């Protein structure tokens, strides 16, 4: 029987990396404001009264203020018809003070958000979720093209990449396994990893022998939405583990998709929950807003 080697994983501190990027964005926003005579503007649309969504939007508004960006908050009743939501987005498309638009998801009752997202100007899509911008990921041939600012990148996946890059973790030539195939995380992060020359395998609920596939990963990205799904037996010694999940366990404790306490003794590097990928999402939203403002100014 092969003997497992215990190691102490490097904790990938998303909060610290986020703070570094926000300092850069504050400088960038100040330079833009001086040149353009106005701050980069982010409009946030919140439909309904979901407490978690209210918290997320409040954090986004606070982050805008801290980095010198203008926040325009537009709350709507849960009963707002889709036609009214689309009309509001169309109005924001034409507003010269708005550089980025964020529609907080999910919509009440899990209503299909596609008509609202399609109504958004792709050049103001701060979340990188417009079908055009998602489609652009398939067009880019390299990370240099993908990160050039030509189109906004999905915030959470881009946050994952920033954690890897700023932690100086090599990606080229390595085998990355992505758990989860959503358009919010799984699919875009797989495209980004491929652009960085990783060989990518996507695993999901129908994948046969998922444990064996996960054990092949040099880089394992967990975005499957199940508390502590990834066990130590699923992780190769020395793998880099990125936990995108935010869940509550049966005791109500915040946790990720990875069994952190068990896996940290096998991984070479790992993101915690909280304090890992989570802080990066809003930071990359601000990054997109500034990039969109700069692109529009040209």
C-alpha positions, 0 to 999 in steps of 0.5 A: 500500500502506497504511503501518503505523505503529510505536508503543510499546504500553502494557504492561498489568501484571497483576501490579501490578493484581493486587497492588492488588486483593489489598491491597483484599481483605486489608482486606476480609478483615480487616474480615469476620474482625473482624465474623464472628469467623472468616476467609473460607474457601476449600476447594480440591479437587485430584484426582490428581497433575497437576504443573501443578494442584499448582502452581496449588493451592499458589499459591492456598493461599499467596494465601489466607494472604497476604490473611487467608483460611482455606485448606482443602486436600482432595487426592484420589487420581486413582482417586477415584470420581465418587460420592465426589467428589460426596459430599465437595462435598455435605459442604462445601456444609453446612460453615459454615466454607467460603464458597467451593469450588474444584474444580481442573480438569481432572480426571484423564483429562479425566473430565467434571466436570459432575456434580461442578460441578452438585453444588456449592452455586452460593452457594459456587462460587468459580470461577464455573463452576456452570451456574446462575452461568454462566447468570446471565451471560445474565440481567444487563442491565448491568455494574453488575448483573453485578459486584454480587456477586449471583453469582460471576463466572468468574475469568479473564474477570473478571480480563481486565475488571479489567485493562481497567477499572483501566488506564482503557481504554474499552470502551463502543461499541468492537468487541471480538473474542474468539478462543476459545469455551470456557466457561472464558474465551471465552463468559463474557468475551464476555458481560462485554464486552457488559455493558460495551456493547462490540460483540462478535464471537467467532472460532474454528477454523471462522471464515472469514477470521479474520485480517480479522475480527481486524483489525477489533478495537479490543479483541482477546482471545486465548484460543485455546490456540495458541502465538503464534497472533496475528501482527502482520498480524492486529492493527489499528494501535492495538488493545488486545490481551489475551493469555489464553493460557499455552503452551510453545513448541517450545523449552519457553519460556513464551508466550501466544497472541499473538506479543508481540514483533511485535504490541507494535509495532502495539498501543496496549496489550498484556498480556505472558505471563507477568505479564499475565492470569495473576496476575489469575485467583487474585486474582479467585478470592480476590475471589469467596471474600470476596464469597461470605462477605459474601453468606452473612453477610447 
